[in-house]
Amino acid sequence: MSGNGMVFRVIFLEEAEADMDAIEEYLSQYYESTVRNFFNKLKEQVFMLEDTPYMCQPYEEDPFFRRMVVGDYLLFYSVDESRNLVPIHRIFHHSRNISRQLLSRRTLE
């Protein structure tokens, strides 16, 4: 896979940004630390994608996407080797009907 020391740039697409806003709003009903803990964990795991973008399994229903588990959430991303990009497409709570929600394949202009 990407063993050549290449560093990828992780970007959050618009839908993923909206998902994060919704997650923050939902989690903030509980404890402030819940929001902070979730986003710290998210940041930590997403940071690893810069060096190891293939660390997560392809999503069974659509192998274009890879699926990362972050606590109770599933993060869907793809790898664009030609541009050294790892676009984050969506972030869903694991209980959601993912295949219905998912996945418009966003191309990056």
N, C-alpha and C positions, 0 to 999 in steps of 0.2 A: 504494500500500500504506500503510504506517504513516508517512506523511511529516508527521504533525501534531505531532511533538515529544512524543508520549505515551511515557512510560516504562513498560515492562512489568516485572512481577515474575516472576523465574524460580524455580520450585520443583521439587524432586526428589521424585517419587512413591516409594512404598515399594519397588517393584520396581527402580527406578533406584538407590536407596540400596544395595539388596542386590547389584546388579550392580557398583557401585563397590567394595564390600567384597571381592567375589570377584576383581575386577581387581587391587586392591591386594595381596591375598594371592598371586595368581599372579605379579605383577610383582616382588614382594619376594624371590622365589627368585633373582633376578638381582642387580642392583645397587641400592643405596638410591636412587641418582640416577635410575634408570629410573622408579621410583614417583613421585618428586618431579617429574620432567620431564613425565610423563603428566598428573599432576593440575594442574600449572601450565598446560599447554596446554589442558586441559579448562576450567579456570577462565577463562582468557583468551577462549576461543571462546564459552563460555556467557554470559559477561559482555556480549558483543556482541549477544546476543539481546534484552537489555533495551531497546535502541534500534532494532534491526532484526530483529524476530522472523520476518520473511518472507525473510531472507537465504538460506535453504536451500530446495532444491527439495522439492516434495511427493514422498512415497514412492510409486513407481509402483504397487506392489501394493495400497496403501491410502492415498489422498491425504489422509485425515484427519491422517496423520502427516507430519512433515517429517523429513528425514534429514540429519544433520551428520556429516562425517568428522572424527574426532579421532585422528590417528596411524593405528594399525591397528584402530581401533574405530569403530563407527557408533552415533551417539546419535539416538534417536527422540524427537521432541517434537511438541506440538501448540500451537496458538495459541487462547486463549480471549479474544477481543476484548472481550466483554461485561464481563469482570472484570479486564482488563489482566494476564492471567496467561499464562505460558509454562510449562506442565507438562512436565518431562522424564519420559518414560515408561520407556525402557529404554536400556541401553548394551551392545552386543554386540561381540565380536571379529568382524571382517569375514568370517572363514572359517566362522562358524556358519551353520546353516540358519535364516535370519531368519524366513521366513514361517511356519515351524512354531513357533518360539519366541514370536514376537511376539504377537499384540498383542491383549491384552484392552484394550478402550477403557475406561480408567478415567474415570468421571465424578467430578467434585469436588463434594462436598456443601458 
